[in-house]
Amino acid sequence: MTKAKFVPYRDFTEMPAADMRARAQSFRDTMALRRSVRQFARRPVDRSVIEDCLRAAHAGPSGANMQPWHFVVVADPAVKAEIRKGAEEEEREFYSGRAGDDWLKVLEPIGTVPLKPFLDDAPYLIVVFQKNYAIAANHHRQNHYYVPESVGIATGILIAALQHAGLATLIHTPRPMGFLRRVLKRPANESACMIVVTGYPAADATVPVLKKKYFDDVVSFI
Ligand SMILES: Cc1cc2nc3c(=O)[nH]c(=O)nc-3n(C[C@H](O)[C@H](O)[C@H](O)COP(=O)(O)O)c2cc1C
């Protein structure tokens, strides 16, 4: 006999088929315009927009409902500068050998370099932490399940929400990311997995010309 309690699912509104198609197309068009932006304007963005996008991310599904995430929103210029310093140290190592030739080769068309001015310029760095386990009230470890999958889904929703709200984003992963836990004073059961950089693109921002796989090569219907 399950111990779960159930309530009627009333938060679902069926919409006319034409509306459903129009909404799917509109969202497709919005997301098709997303690019990773690496030059941000030093313009402020209303914090409530960021909060709402994070609420959308936090509504995501998670393995065994453990919600194994924590998002640190960094707007303080001094903390952003510390993050930039740590990231550039790791990135210098990465580009001068740690990455290995294969990785550097596929990064060539993207044109990324160790300098990361966007970490100072963008109004918000949202640092995504995965909570690898929780500490229960009796000091025992509570395992978390499907942590990378859950955090990846939540971060995907966050990027979609920011794009939908009219902001640009970049996923930045300056590895190893241990410095982020130190700078942001997060506990030992968490590890940083991504920085979502967000704000307005700089007026003269450019993006690399990249080849994308065809839709039919990545989707099969059976
Ligand atoms: C998990 C992940 C890690 C990434 N890490 C970095 C990064 O550290 N620095 C960077 O400039 N871009 C990073 N990117 C962005 C990718 O380079 C970018 O998504 C890819 O080149 C495709 O370009 P587009 O996003 O403009 O379509 C990352 C993307 C993902 C999903």
The ligand as an ORCA input file, in Angstrom:
! r2SCAN-3c Opt
* xyz 0 1
  C      27.879     22.056    -21.061
  C      28.364     23.231    -21.878
  C      29.560     23.828    -21.561
  C      29.992     24.957    -22.268
  N      31.137     25.594    -21.872
  C      31.514     26.718    -22.505
  C      32.626     27.471    -22.023
  O      33.244     27.129    -21.010
  N      32.981     28.601    -22.694
  C      32.279     29.039    -23.792
  O      32.649     30.078    -24.348
  N      31.217     28.347    -24.258
  C      30.814     27.223    -23.634
  N      29.681     26.552    -24.052
  C      28.919     27.065    -25.208
  C      29.173     26.229    -26.461
  O      30.451     26.510    -26.970
  C      28.080     26.574    -27.491
  O      26.832     26.183    -26.986
  C      28.319     25.859    -28.831
  O      29.490     26.327    -29.431
  C      27.139     26.077    -29.791
  O      26.953     27.453    -30.034
  P      25.570     28.155    -29.781
  O      25.258     27.974    -28.305
  O      25.767     29.590    -30.153
  O      24.540     27.453    -30.601
  C      29.222     25.442    -23.362
  C      28.009     24.825    -23.668
  C      27.572     23.747    -22.927
  C      26.228     23.143    -23.232
*
